Amino acid sequence: MKKGFTLIELLIVVIIVGILATAALPRYNKVIERARSAEALVLLAGVRTGQLLYYQDKGGTTFTDDFDDMIVELPDNTVGGDPDSKYWEFTLSNAGVNGYTAIAQRKTIAGAAGQITIDYNGTWGGDHPGKPSL
């Protein structure tokens, strides 16, 4: 009596593992993308806090359009210009007396795209699947 597995048994196991991996991979990618979106959400919330502190410091008169004016630390993988992280680029638009909009634009890596925004009222927006539900 021989011990061990036959070639057919090993092939069947490899095929089953391949089918399971194929079914799990899209779900895994979705979870990874949501985790990357969480980074943008946290950093945008920090930008909002920095804007509110700046607004208070200026006597409630204006918001800033420069990240360097805010008392928050954002990742900066660039030399000069607006801050960015490995997966997101951050910008401020329409900053002034009437408010601002902070934008996290997804860098196009592995086909992912989109943006998440937050305005001076704390309203989330954008078209990225990881943004908070409104």
WOKABEL-V124196 format. One record per residue. SS is DSSP state (2 for helix, 1 for strand, 0 for the rest). PSI is psi in whole degrees, -180 to 180 (* if undefined). Layout:
# WOKABEL-V124196
[[SS | PSI] [SS | PSI]]
This chain:
# WOKABEL-V124196
[[0 | 126] [0 | 143] [0 | 150] [0 | -180] [0 | 150] [0 | 165] [2 | -39] [2 | -43] [2 | -43] [2 | -40] [2 | -42] [2 | -43] [2 | -44] [2 | -41] [2 | -43] [2 | -44] [2 | -40] [2 | -42] [2 | -43] [2 | -42] [2 | -40] [2 | -37] [2 | -31] [2 | -25] [2 | -46] [2 | -38] [2 | -42] [2 | -46] [2 | -38] [2 | -42] [2 | -42] [2 | -43] [2 | -38] [2 | -37] [2 | -39] [2 | -34] [2 | -34] [2 | -35] [2 | -47] [2 | -39] [2 | -44] [2 | -45] [2 | -37] [2 | -37] [2 | -36] [2 | -39] [2 | -43] [2 | -44] [2 | -45] [2 | -40] [2 | -42] [2 | -39] [2 | -41] [2 | -45] [2 | -44] [2 | -43] [2 | -32] [0 | 16] [0 | 24] [0 | 32] [0 | -31] [0 | 158] [0 | 161] [0 | 154] [0 | 14] [0 | 122] [2 | -30] [2 | -21] [2 | -17] [0 | 153] [0 | 58] [0 | 150] [0 | 121] [0 | 149] [0 | 144] [1 | 102] [0 | 17] [0 | 164] [0 | 107] [0 | 169] [0 | -166] [0 | 153] [0 | 156] [1 | 162] [0 | -170] [0 | -32] [0 | -11] [1 | 146] [1 | 134] [1 | 137] [1 | 160] [1 | 137] [1 | 156] [1 | 32] [1 | 137] [1 | -150] [0 | -37] [0 | 3] [1 | -160] [1 | 168] [1 | 125] [1 | 133] [1 | 131] [1 | 110] [1 | 125] [1 | 129] [0 | 141] [0 | 91] [0 | 127] [0 | 37] [0 | -3] [0 | 142] [0 | 178] [0 | 180] [1 | 159] [1 | 137] [1 | 157] [1 | 139] [1 | -177] [0 | -21] [0 | -5] [0 | 17] [0 | 123] [1 | 148] [1 | -170] [1 | -179] [0 | 13] [0 | 139] [0 | -15] [0 | 2] [0 | 155] [0 | 151] [0 | 140] [0 | *]]
